[in-house]
Amino acid sequence: MKYLNTVFILFLAFGLTAQITTGSLVMEITDVSSTMPGGEQMVEMMKGSEMSMHFTPEKQVTVMTMKMMGMDMITRNYLEGNMNTSYMDMMGQKIKTSVDMEDTTHNGIELDKLAEAFKVTYDKSDTKEILGHSCYKAEIIMDMSAFANSPSMQEGMEKTKMTAYLTDDIKMYNFEMKEFKGLEFQGTPLFMSIDAGLMKMTYEATSFSKDVDPSIFVHPKGDYKEMDPAMLRGLGIKRD
């Protein structure tokens, strides 16, 4: 799904300086709206969806669960070394994709130029407490108009604005990849309000634990069909 590109890119970029380097963070979509054609079905599917991040200093797993026609649609994204591997379980399909993040072109976007698309401002005078952690405000503008012809970009979604509240208490796994050089933000978000033009959504943290079940880092087994991003585009599916 094209809007998920932005969400995953933002999470990859967060987490520079903090103290807690191992943990599990759960965020829920508490508000969502869409003006895109057929967006009503997407909105209903996304309401109450969860995204959980499980991380150590060496690796991170992000699990996103959404409902589709009464069934769970689950995407698991593993960041380890230079590899970004996703497993998707949806409507009876099992799909696996693997991307070497040293490849600086992904889904038609030149990742080494991605940092130029971001403008970030911080307001540490605007604070709130979330799950017992002190957070401060960040305003982020992601101008993807330079990549408007990319297969990853949908018309009307080239510019994304986000208001986030970040904490420096938590440091999520900093995925070191040369093509994202410069795309690094302070803190870890516990609240995000995202305006992608055709879609708006709000994520709020619902729980955080310093404990991580080691089994979460084990890749799922099963008959997953391996595809590359071009094959997924042919099915109308977008990986992170």
KASUL-V32532 format. One record per residue. PSI is psi in degrees with one decimal (999 if undefined). OMEGA is omega in degrees with one decimal (* if undefined). NEAR is the number of other ideal C-beta (glycine too) atoms within 8 Angstrom. Layout:
<<PSI:OMEGA:NEAR> <PSI:OMEGA:NEAR>>
//
This chain:
<<132.7:-166.6:5> <-35.9:-178.2:9> <-23.1:-179.3:11> <-23.1:175.6:11> <-46.2:-177.0:11> <-44.6:-177.9:11> <-47.4:-178.2:11> <-38.7:177.6:11> <-42.6:-179.8:11> <-41.2:-179.8:13> <-33.0:176.5:11> <-30.2:-173.6:10> <-18.3:-178.1:10> <156.7:168.8:12> <77.3:178.5:11> <-57.9:-176.1:10> <123.1:177.9:6> <-176.4:-173.8:13> <-41.1:-178.7:7> <114.3:-173.9:9> <0.1:177.0:9> <130.9:-179.9:8> <-178.6:177.7:13> <122.5:-178.8:14> <129.8:178.8:14> <129.4:176.9:11> <145.9:-178.4:14> <142.5:173.0:11> <110.2:-176.6:14> <-15.3:178.7:6> <137.8:179.5:7> <142.3:176.5:11> <157.5:-177.8:8> <143.1:174.3:11> <6.1:-179.8:6> <153.3:178.3:10> <129.1:-178.5:3> <11.5:-175.6:6> <-21.0:-178.6:11> <-41.4:179.3:7> <-40.4:178.5:7> <-42.3:-179.4:11> <-46.9:-179.7:11> <-36.0:-179.2:7> <-33.9:-172.7:11> <-22.0:-177.6:11> <127.5:178.8:8> <2.7:178.9:7> <150.1:-178.5:12> <148.1:171.5:12> <120.9:-179.6:14> <137.0:179.2:10> <124.4:179.6:12> <125.4:-169.6:13> <151.9:169.8:14> <178.7:176.9:10> <-16.7:-174.5:5> <-19.8:-172.8:5> <166.9:-178.3:10> <142.6:173.8:12> <129.6:175.2:13> <127.4:-179.7:14> <123.5:177.6:13> <128.0:-178.9:11> <125.9:176.9:9> <159.4:178.0:9> <136.5:174.7:10> <113.6:179.7:10> <43.0:176.6:5> <0.6:-179.3:4> <147.7:176.6:8> <133.1:171.7:8> <116.0:-171.7:13> <130.0:173.7:10> <126.6:177.1:13> <125.6:-176.6:11> <122.5:-176.2:13> <124.7:175.9:13> <112.6:-178.6:12> <123.3:-177.2:7> <-130.0:178.0:3> <1.0:-174.2:6> <138.0:176.5:11> <108.2:-174.7:10> <132.1:179.4:12> <142.8:173.6:13> <126.9:-178.7:12> <127.1:175.5:15> <110.9:-176.7:9> <130.4:174.3:11> <41.5:178.0:7> <-5.0:179.0:3> <143.2:174.3:8> <117.4:-173.7:10> <137.8:177.2:13> <136.6:173.1:12> <145.6:177.7:13> <132.3:-179.9:9> <127.0:172.3:11> <112.8:-173.7:7> <-0.4:170.9:12> <-13.9:173.4:8> <114.3:-171.5:8> <3.4:174.0:9> <122.2:-176.5:7> <122.6:-178.8:10> <35.0:175.9:11> <4.0:-179.9:10> <130.5:175.9:11> <101.6:-170.9:8> <-27.0:-179.4:11> <-12.7:177.2:8> <0.4:-172.6:8> <-36.4:-177.3:13> <-29.4:-179.2:9> <-17.4:-177.2:7> <-7.8:-174.4:10> <140.7:169.3:12> <122.4:-175.3:6> <132.9:173.0:9> <142.8:-178.8:6> <142.6:176.1:9> <91.3:-176.1:9> <-1.6:173.6:7> <-16.0:178.4:5> <103.4:-172.6:7> <159.7:170.4:10> <158.1:178.5:7> <128.3:179.7:7> <122.7:-179.7:12> <34.7:177.8:7> <3.8:-179.4:4> <133.5:177.1:11> <129.2:-176.4:7> <152.0:176.4:14> <162.5:-170.8:13> <143.1:171.8:13> <138.5:174.3:16> <126.7:-175.1:10> <129.8:174.0:13> <124.6:179.7:11> <105.1:-177.3:13> <100.7:-177.6:10> <17.3:-176.9:13> <-28.1:178.4:7> <-18.4:-178.9:8> <21.3:-173.0:13> <-26.8:-179.5:9> <-1.0:179.5:5> <145.1:174.7:10> <-19.1:-179.4:6> <-17.0:-175.5:10> <129.2:175.7:14> <141.1:-179.5:8> <133.2:-179.5:6> <-3.0:-177.9:7> <20.3:-176.2:14> <-28.6:-178.9:11> <130.5:-179.6:10> <134.6:175.6:12> <141.5:179.5:10> <135.1:169.1:13> <126.2:-177.6:10> <154.4:169.6:11> <121.4:-171.7:14> <150.1:171.6:16> <142.1:174.8:13> <0.8:-179.6:10> <-25.2:-172.3:9> <133.3:175.6:15> <109.1:175.0:11> <159.1:-178.4:12> <121.3:178.6:11> <101.2:-175.5:8> <103.6:-173.3:9> <104.7:178.9:4> <131.9:-168.6:8> <-29.8:-177.0:8> <-16.0:177.4:11> <15.4:-179.8:13> <128.3:-178.4:7> <-16.6:-179.6:6> <71.9:-176.9:10> <132.0:-179.0:7> <161.2:175.2:11> <147.2:168.4:8> <179.6:178.6:16> <131.5:-175.8:14> <133.5:171.0:13> <-4.1:175.0:15> <134.8:176.5:13> <127.6:171.7:11> <113.5:-171.0:11> <127.4:176.3:13> <103.3:-179.4:8> <21.6:178.8:11> <-78.8:-179.7:9> <-12.7:179.5:10> <139.5:175.5:14> <139.2:179.3:11> <154.0:178.7:13> <127.1:174.1:12> <134.8:174.8:14> <137.0:177.8:10> <133.2:179.8:12> <-21.2:177.6:7> <152.6:173.3:8> <136.8:178.0:12> <143.2:176.0:7> <-7.6:-179.3:6> <142.5:177.1:6> <128.8:175.2:11> <117.3:-177.8:7> <-25.3:-177.3:6> <-18.6:-179.0:5> <-22.3:-178.5:10> <-2.9:178.3:9> <125.7:-179.7:6> <141.2:-178.8:6> <149.8:176.8:7> <164.7:179.9:3> <179.7:-175.9:5> <73.1:179.0:4> <132.1:177.2:9> <121.3:-177.8:8> <129.3:-179.2:7> <156.7:171.0:9> <165.8:-177.1:6> <-34.6:-180.0:11> <-39.3:178.1:6> <-38.0:178.6:8> <-38.4:178.0:13> <-34.1:178.2:11> <-25.6:177.8:6> <-3.4:-177.5:6> <21.5:-178.3:4> <137.5:176.7:10> <129.0:173.2:11> <171.7:-174.2:11> <999:*:11>>
//
